[in-house]
Amino acid sequence: MSTLIESLETDHEGYLKNRSDWTRELADELANADGIDLSDAHWEVISFLQEYYENYEIAPAIRILTKQIGKRYGQEKGNSKYLYELFPKGPAKQACRYAGLPKPTGCV
């Protein structure tokens, strides 16, 4: 892993302990470590999650994420298949980690 990732305080699953440490560069490094190059579609979900967290002070579980993405961007994006193509290790968990948010509620 890169020195940027290693220099930040995270929990045992790699979620940032301090949201203020988040940067786009960090998100790119986390994704690259997972073999993902973040596209505009990824950033759309990451930005949505950050906005959701600002409004509700909670990271949404997959069901809520899917439903809310669908309301905002349409059913072609608001479905599990689309989100798992972007974030194969779990859309809510993986995208929240890239977004610098805590692990979503209800995720194991």
N, CA, C and O of each residue as an XYZ file, in Angstrom:
432
protein
N       0.846     -1.195      0.000
C       0.000      0.000      0.000
C       0.880      1.244      0.000
O       2.059      1.198      0.353
N       0.297      2.312     -0.390
C       1.054      3.549     -0.500
C       1.280      4.176      0.864
O       0.659      3.794      1.855
N       2.170      5.130      0.891
C       2.460      5.827      2.143
C       1.291      6.701      2.576
O       1.106      6.915      3.774
N       0.492      7.216      1.633
C      -0.670      8.031      2.003
C      -1.657      7.208      2.822
O      -2.116      7.648      3.876
N      -1.974      6.034      2.345
C      -2.913      5.159      3.057
C      -2.333      4.759      4.409
O      -3.032      4.794      5.422
N      -1.074      4.385      4.425
C      -0.434      3.925      5.654
C      -0.288      5.035      6.686
O      -0.207      4.759      7.883
N      -0.253      6.289      6.238
C      -0.033      7.401      7.156
C      -1.309      7.854      7.869
O      -1.245      8.682      8.777
N      -2.462      7.323      7.470
C      -3.734      7.753      8.057
C      -4.257      6.734      9.057
O      -3.994      5.537      8.940
N      -4.997      7.223     10.034
C      -5.561      6.345     11.055
C      -6.861      5.723     10.539
O      -7.795      6.423     10.149
N      -6.892      4.380     10.550
C      -8.078      3.646     10.105
C      -8.447      2.605     11.157
O      -7.660      2.290     12.050
N      -9.658      2.084     11.029
C     -10.041      0.982     11.906
C      -9.478     -0.313     11.311
O      -8.775     -0.276     10.301
N      -9.783     -1.441     11.925
C      -9.231     -2.720     11.479
C      -9.714     -3.161     10.095
O      -9.144     -4.079      9.505
N     -10.767     -2.510      9.571
C     -11.272     -2.854      8.235
C     -10.881     -1.830      7.173
O     -11.285     -1.947      6.015
N     -10.100     -0.829      7.564
C      -9.610      0.141      6.597
C     -10.466      1.383      6.418
O     -10.229      2.162      5.495
N     -11.458      1.585      7.283
C     -12.282      2.799      7.213
C     -11.578      3.907      7.981
O     -11.053      3.682      9.071
N     -11.571      5.104      7.406
C     -10.926      6.243      8.062
C     -11.545      6.524      9.423
O     -12.763      6.457      9.589
N     -10.701      6.836     10.388
C     -11.210      7.229     11.704
C     -11.553      8.719     11.714
O     -12.436      9.149     12.457
N     -10.857      9.504     10.892
C     -11.104     10.944     10.813
C     -11.527     11.306      9.394
O     -10.717     11.267      8.468
N     -12.783     11.653      9.233
C     -13.299     11.975      7.893
C     -12.535     13.122      7.251
O     -12.439     13.199      6.027
N     -11.994     14.011      8.071
C     -11.276     15.164      7.531
C      -9.976     14.757      6.825
O      -9.375     15.576      6.130
N      -9.538     13.513      6.995
C      -8.342     13.023      6.306
C      -8.623     12.645      4.850
O      -7.692     12.414      4.079
N      -9.898     12.581      4.472
C     -10.259     12.098      3.141
C      -9.845     13.082      2.049
O      -9.984     14.295      2.202
N      -9.338     12.541      0.953
C      -9.060     13.307     -0.262
C      -9.408     12.436     -1.467
O      -9.523     11.216     -1.350
N      -9.571     13.065     -2.608
C      -9.806     12.298     -3.840
C      -8.627     11.374     -4.135
O      -8.804     10.259     -4.626
N      -7.429     11.853     -3.828
C      -6.229     11.051     -4.062
C      -6.260      9.776     -3.213
O      -5.868      8.704     -3.676
N      -6.730      9.902     -1.972
C      -6.850      8.730     -1.109
C      -7.850      7.740     -1.694
O      -7.590      6.538     -1.739
N      -8.988      8.250     -2.139
C     -10.000      7.376     -2.751
C      -9.405      6.633     -3.945
O      -9.621      5.432     -4.106
N      -8.660      7.347     -4.775
C      -8.010      6.707     -5.929
C      -7.041      5.612     -5.482
O      -7.005      4.533     -6.075
N      -6.261      5.888     -4.441
C      -5.299      4.893     -3.954
C      -5.997      3.664     -3.385
O      -5.576      2.535     -3.637
N      -7.064      3.881     -2.618
C      -7.820      2.750     -2.074
C      -8.396      1.897     -3.196
O      -8.320      0.669     -3.157
N      -8.972      2.556     -4.191
C      -9.554      1.829     -5.324
C      -8.471      1.089     -6.107
O      -8.649     -0.072     -6.475
N      -7.355      1.759     -6.359
C      -6.260      1.109     -7.091
C      -5.759     -0.125     -6.353
O      -5.415     -1.126     -6.981
N      -5.715     -0.062     -5.025
C      -5.301     -1.223     -4.231
C      -6.274     -2.383     -4.415
O      -5.892     -3.544     -4.263
N      -7.533     -2.074     -4.743
C      -8.545     -3.098     -5.014
C      -8.621     -3.453     -6.501
O      -9.458     -4.260     -6.904
N      -7.750     -2.853     -7.316
C      -7.744     -3.132     -8.749
C      -8.810     -2.385     -9.525
O      -9.234     -2.832    -10.590
N      -9.254     -1.232     -8.991
C     -10.317     -0.448     -9.630
C      -9.784      0.940     -9.995
O      -9.139      1.602     -9.182
N     -10.062      1.366    -11.220
C      -9.799      2.741    -11.631
C     -11.122      3.483    -11.528
O     -12.085      3.146    -12.217
N     -11.167      4.486    -10.674
C     -12.431      5.202    -10.456
C     -12.834      6.011    -11.688
O     -12.074      6.840    -12.190
N     -14.045      5.744    -12.156
C     -14.621      6.433    -13.310
C     -15.607      7.490    -12.814
O     -15.829      7.628    -11.611
N     -16.189      8.226    -13.740
C     -17.223      9.195    -13.370
C     -18.394      8.499    -12.672
O     -18.995      9.062    -11.756
N     -18.716      7.291    -13.098
C     -19.819      6.535    -12.482
C     -19.504      6.219    -11.010
O     -20.380      6.310    -10.150
N     -18.251      5.850    -10.730
C     -17.838      5.607     -9.344
C     -17.958      6.898     -8.529
O     -18.497      6.897     -7.422
N     -17.450      7.992     -9.089
C     -17.471      9.272     -8.367
C     -18.893      9.745     -8.108
O     -19.154     10.398     -7.098
N     -19.807      9.425     -9.001
C     -21.218      9.777     -8.804
C     -21.741      9.125     -7.526
O     -22.418      9.769     -6.725
N     -21.424      7.848     -7.342
C     -21.873      7.119     -6.153
C     -21.142      7.626     -4.912
O     -21.764      7.830     -3.870
N     -19.839      7.829     -5.015
C     -19.051      8.320     -3.875
C     -19.566      9.688     -3.417
O     -19.750      9.913     -2.221
N     -19.796     10.592     -4.359
C     -20.311     11.929     -4.017
C     -21.696     11.832     -3.407
O     -22.010     12.543     -2.452
N     -22.529     10.953     -3.956
C     -23.874     10.754     -3.403
C     -23.768     10.296     -1.946
O     -24.478     10.812     -1.083
N     -22.888      9.333     -1.669
C     -22.729      8.823     -0.311
C     -22.265      9.910      0.649
O     -22.746      9.995      1.778
N     -21.341     10.729      0.204
C     -20.855     11.813      1.065
C     -21.970     12.810      1.370
O     -22.104     13.277      2.501
N     -22.759     13.128      0.365
C     -23.886     14.037      0.565
C     -24.921     13.413      1.510
O     -25.442     14.082      2.402
N     -25.208     12.138      1.305
C     -26.164     11.428      2.163
C     -25.673     11.468      3.610
O     -26.450     11.736      4.527
N     -24.392     11.204      3.810
C     -23.831     11.199      5.159
C     -23.927     12.586      5.795
O     -24.243     12.703      6.979
N     -23.660     13.624      5.025
C     -23.771     14.993      5.538
C     -25.197     15.284      6.009
O     -25.400     15.952      7.023
N     -26.171     14.782      5.273
C     -27.575     15.040      5.597
C     -28.104     14.202      6.752
O     -28.874     14.699      7.574
N     -27.699     12.933      6.825
C     -28.302     12.000      7.779
C     -27.345     11.486      8.860
O     -27.768     10.795      9.787
N     -26.067     11.823      8.741
C     -25.041     11.403      9.693
C     -24.972      9.897      9.868
O     -24.703      9.394     10.959
N     -25.217      9.191      8.784
C     -25.145      7.728      8.773
C     -24.810      7.287      7.354
O     -25.240      7.910      6.383
N     -24.053      6.224      7.244
C     -23.750      5.655      5.933
C     -24.844      4.634      5.613
O     -25.092      3.733      6.414
N     -25.497      4.758      4.467
C     -26.632      3.886      4.174
C     -26.229      2.447      3.849
O     -25.197      2.198      3.226
N     -27.056      1.524      4.279
C     -26.886      0.121      3.900
C     -27.282     -0.022      2.430
O     -27.856      0.897      1.845
N     -26.979     -1.160      1.846
C     -27.167     -1.372      0.407
C     -28.606     -1.147     -0.057
O     -28.817     -0.548     -1.111
N     -29.589     -1.609      0.695
C     -30.986     -1.426      0.255
C     -31.343      0.047      0.138
O     -31.964      0.462     -0.841
N     -30.957      0.828      1.122
C     -31.254      2.259      1.100
C     -30.450      2.937     -0.003
O     -30.973      3.786     -0.724
N     -29.181      2.562     -0.134
C     -28.335      3.141     -1.186
C     -28.950      2.901     -2.561
O     -29.070      3.824     -3.366
N     -29.335      1.664     -2.821
C     -29.926      1.312     -4.120
C     -31.189      2.133     -4.385
O     -31.362      2.686     -5.471
N     -32.050      2.206     -3.402
C     -33.305      2.945     -3.555
C     -33.060      4.440     -3.801
O     -33.684      5.041     -4.677
N     -32.160      5.025     -3.032
C     -31.902      6.462     -3.155
C     -31.170      6.814     -4.453
O     -31.449      7.848     -5.060
N     -30.248      5.971     -4.874
C     -29.563      6.182     -6.162
C     -30.601      6.121     -7.282
O     -30.563      6.931     -8.209
N     -31.524      5.167     -7.199
C     -32.584      5.043     -8.198
C     -33.455      6.281     -8.263
O     -33.816      6.727     -9.352
N     -33.799      6.842     -7.113
C     -34.620      8.062     -7.087
C     -33.898      9.228     -7.752
O     -34.510     10.016     -8.474
N     -32.600      9.333     -7.505
C     -31.850     10.466     -8.035
C     -31.424     10.277     -9.488
O     -31.551     11.199    -10.294
N     -30.919      9.091     -9.829
C     -30.294      8.898    -11.138
C     -31.059      7.968    -12.070
O     -30.654      7.782    -13.217
N     -32.156      7.382    -11.599
C     -32.941      6.492    -12.452
C     -32.671      5.030    -12.156
O     -31.643      4.668    -11.583
N     -33.621      4.198    -12.564
C     -33.560      2.771    -12.263
C     -32.374      2.058    -12.915
O     -31.915      1.037    -12.402
N     -31.871      2.580    -14.035
C     -30.728      1.919    -14.667
C     -29.481      1.987    -13.775
O     -28.561      1.185    -13.935
N     -29.451      2.938    -12.840
C     -28.340      3.033    -11.897
C     -28.754      2.616    -10.489
O     -27.904      2.266     -9.670
N     -30.025      2.651    -10.211
C     -30.524      2.325     -8.880
C     -30.873      0.867     -8.747
O     -31.994      0.520     -8.374
N     -29.918      0.007     -9.052
C     -30.146     -1.431     -8.888
C     -28.837     -2.099     -8.456
O     -27.747     -1.591     -8.719
N     -28.968     -3.221     -7.803
C     -27.808     -3.920     -7.250
C     -26.810     -4.337     -8.319
O     -25.601     -4.242     -8.107
N     -27.297     -4.794     -9.454
C     -26.394     -5.262    -10.513
C     -25.442     -4.153    -10.943
O     -24.233     -4.372    -11.022
N     -25.969     -2.974    -11.219
C     -25.156     -1.829    -11.627
C     -24.139     -1.474    -10.539
O     -22.959     -1.276    -10.828
N     -24.600     -1.393     -9.291
C     -23.717     -0.985     -8.199
C     -22.637     -2.028     -7.914
O     -21.508     -1.672     -7.576
N     -22.976     -3.309     -8.046
C     -21.964     -4.355     -7.847
C     -20.948     -4.387     -8.984
O     -19.808     -4.803     -8.776
N     -21.339     -3.957    -10.176
C     -20.364     -3.859    -11.266
C     -19.323     -2.790    -10.941
O     -18.146     -2.943    -11.269
N     -19.757     -1.715    -10.301
C     -18.830     -0.644     -9.922
C     -18.000     -1.021     -8.695
O     -16.795     -0.776     -8.647
N     -18.663     -1.618     -7.709
C     -18.032     -1.932     -6.426
C     -18.251     -3.414     -6.100
O     -19.135     -3.751     -5.313
N     -17.453     -4.291     -6.701
C     -17.694     -5.731     -6.596
C     -17.562     -6.318     -5.193
O     -18.083     -7.404     -4.938
N     -16.888     -5.637     -4.285
C     -16.743     -6.161     -2.921
C     -17.893     -5.715     -2.021
O     -17.845     -5.901     -0.805
N     -18.914     -5.135     -2.616
C     -20.073     -4.672     -1.858
C     -20.229     -3.177     -2.015
O     -19.436     -2.410     -1.470
N     -21.247     -2.748     -2.759
C     -21.407     -1.330     -3.067
C     -21.425     -0.417     -1.846
O     -20.756      0.616     -1.848
N     -22.157     -0.766     -0.829
C     -22.229      0.121      0.325
C     -20.888      0.142      1.059
O     -20.351      1.215      1.336
N     -20.350     -1.024      1.372
C     -19.107     -1.105      2.136
C     -17.920     -0.519      1.380
O     -17.201      0.326      1.913
N     -17.715     -0.954      0.163
C     -16.545     -0.534     -0.606
C     -16.624      0.949     -0.967
O     -15.639      1.675     -0.829
N     -17.778      1.395     -1.421
C     -17.931      2.804     -1.800
C     -17.800      3.720     -0.583
O     -17.230      4.806     -0.691
N     -18.314      3.303      0.561
C     -18.182      4.117      1.782
C     -16.723      4.229      2.200
O     -16.287      5.285      2.658
N     -15.975      3.159      2.046
C     -14.548      3.202      2.393
C     -13.828      4.196      1.483
O     -13.008      4.986      1.950
N     -14.135      4.156      0.180
C     -13.524      5.097     -0.759
C     -13.961      6.532     -0.467
O     -13.204      7.476     -0.696
N     -15.183      6.691      0.039
C     -15.736      8.029      0.310
C     -15.271      8.593      1.658
O     -15.593      9.732      1.997
N     -14.524      7.807      2.417
C     -14.038      8.265      3.705
C     -15.078      8.232      4.799
O     -14.953      8.926      5.808
N     -16.115      7.417      4.599
C     -17.212      7.325      5.560
C     -17.052      6.080      6.428
O     -16.292      5.175      6.084
N     -17.768      6.033      7.554
C     -17.738      4.821      8.362
C     -18.431      3.669      7.645
O     -19.150      3.867      6.666
N     -18.202      2.480      8.148
C     -18.858      1.291      7.591
C     -20.374      1.473      7.731
O     -20.857      1.899      8.780
N     -21.119      1.148      6.669
C     -22.574      1.305      6.722
C     -23.208      0.440      7.800
O     -22.711     -0.637      8.127
N     -24.301      0.927      8.339
C     -25.014      0.168      9.359
C     -25.579     -1.097      8.744
O     -26.039     -1.096      7.602
N     -25.541     -2.165      9.501
C     -26.100     -3.421      9.035
C     -25.178     -4.235      8.165
O     -25.556     -5.332      7.753
N     -23.993     -3.758      7.864
C     -23.047     -4.513      7.036
C     -22.150     -5.353      7.939
O     -21.680     -4.894      8.979
N     -21.931     -6.567      7.523
C     -21.069     -7.465      8.302
C     -19.635     -7.361      7.864
O     -18.771     -8.046      8.411
